[in-house]
Amino acid sequence: MITCLGISFNPLHECSCVQIKKLITSVIVMSDPTISSCSEVNTEGNAFPLETTQAAKTKPEGVSKKQWKRQLRQKKFEESKPAWKKKQKEKRKEKRKQQRLDDGGGMSQAKRTKMDDAGASNIRVAIEFQYESLMHDKDIRKLIKQCQRCYSANRRAESPLQLYFTSFEGRMKEMMDKANQYVEKWDVHVRKHSYLEEFDKKDIVFLAAESENILTELDPAKVYIIGGLVDHNHHKGYCYQQALDKGISHAQLPISSYVQLNSRAVLTVNHVFEILLAYVQNHDWEKAFTCVIPERKVLTKKLVNDEEPEPSSDASDSGTV
C-alpha cells in the first residue's frame, strides 16, 4: 500500500489506475493556482480554462433550470457534431462497400449496359415533370427517389429502355442538383420541353390507370408517357383528363388480367417503369407484375386458366402516379 498526498492505493490493485489519475489531478490542482477544484481537470490531465468551468457552473439569470440544462445539452451536441458526422460518413461508406460486395460488384456491372449499346431496347418511355405546381417539396423529393430507382433499374437491365425525362426544369431540377443528383451525367435523355414538343402526337401513349384501353404489347414506334406526379390521390385522374383534353392516346397496364389489387390500380412512377422494363426483358406480363408489384398491394393472383386464384397478403396502400 502506497500513500501519497493523502491518497492510498495498492499498485497491484485493479482500481489503482483510477487512483493514480486522482493523484495526478491533485498534483495539477496544487501546482496551478488558477484551478479552483479537481473537477476543472479533464480525463487527459489538462486543466480547463477557469472562465469556461465557471460559466458552465453558473446558471444565467432569467433562465430556468430546465432551459439551462437544455442549453448545456445543445452546446455539448454542437461540440461533438463534427465527430458524429465523421462517424456517420464512415458508416455510410462501409454500407456502400458491403452493398457492392453483396451485388457482385454493384453499379460496375450495370455500367456495362447503356442505352446506346447494341443490346439496348428501342422501346421509349418518358417521365413527364410538368406537374411540380401540384406537389409540395416533400412530394418532389419522393418523386426524385422514384426516378433514382427507375434509373438504377434501367442501368442494371440487360436490355435497358430508352428513358426520357421531359419538362425537366424548375424546382425539380433545382432540388435534384441540390441533392447532388446531376441528371445531365446520367445515361438518360434529358429534355427541357414537354413530351408534346419532343414527340409526334400520333406516337404518344399516355399511361393512366383510369383509361379503358388495355396495353397488351409495347410498340417501338410509340413513346409511353408516365406522369411524374406524387399527389397521394389529391388530384385523382388528373393525367388521364389531360390526355383526353389534348386528344392523346392513352392506355393502362393489363394489371386486372393477372392480379387483383386491394386498392385502385395506381402505382408509383418507378413501379410502372419497372413493370415495362421487366416485360421487355422476358415478354411476360405475369412475371413482370409478380416481381415488381409489392405483395402488400396484391389481394389475389389471377391465373390464365380456370384454376382458383392464389390469395396473397391483404393490406391497404394508396398508390401515387
Secondary structure, DSSP 4 states (H G I P E B T S, - for coil): -EEETTEEE-TTSTTHHHHHHHHHHHHHHHH-TT--SGGGB-TTSPBPPHHHHHHHHSPPTT--HHHHHHHHHHHHHHHHHHHHHHHHHHHHHHHHHHHHHHTTSTHHHHTT--TTSTTS---EEEEE-TTGGGS-HHHHHHHHHHHHHHHHHHHHSSS--EEEEES--HHHHHHHHHTT--GGGSSSEE-SS-HHHHS-GGGEEEE-TT-SPBP-S--TTSEEEEE----TTTTTTHHHHHHHHTT-EEEB-SGGGTEEESS-S---HHHHHHHHHHHHHHS-HHHHHHHHS-GGGEEEE--SSSSPPEE----------
